[in-house]
Amino acid sequence: MNTEKEERGDLTHESEPGYKTIFYVVLLITFLYLALIWVAV
């Protein structure tokens, strides 16, 4: 058995500026595209 104390590593993530905006724009385009397909059928 390992008697050494295991340290817990905390992972941090610094988000890059602009990615949240790009994500929401792509999500909006996707929903609009799917809505257009759904209405056209």
ABEGO torsion letter per residue (X at the ends): XBABBBBBBBBBBBBBBGAAAAAAAAAAAAAAAAAAAAAAX
